[in-house]
Amino acid sequence: MVNEAYERWLNHPNLGPSYKEVLQHMTEKEKKVVQMKAAGFTGPEIGTACGVTTSGVYGRLYRMRKRLNRVFSAQESEVYAYT
C-alpha cells in the first residue's frame, strides 16, 4: 500500500523532473519517510515503522523541504539570469 501510494505520487503529472532528481539522492530512510507521508501516515506511525522518533521523522521531512527549496531557488536564479 505504501509503495503504491508513493509510486502514484512519484509518477503524478504535476511532479516536475526537479523533484524526481532530488528524490533520487535521498537515503533509504528518507525515502521511506516520504513514501509513508505521501501515503497519509502520521509522524508517530512513520517513526514506529522506521525505528526513529517522531522528531526524527519531522527532522527528515524538514531537511527534504529545505533541499527542495534550494533546488527550486537555484532554478529561479537561473531563469532570472537570462531575462
Beta strands, then each sheet from edge to edge (+ up, - down):
end
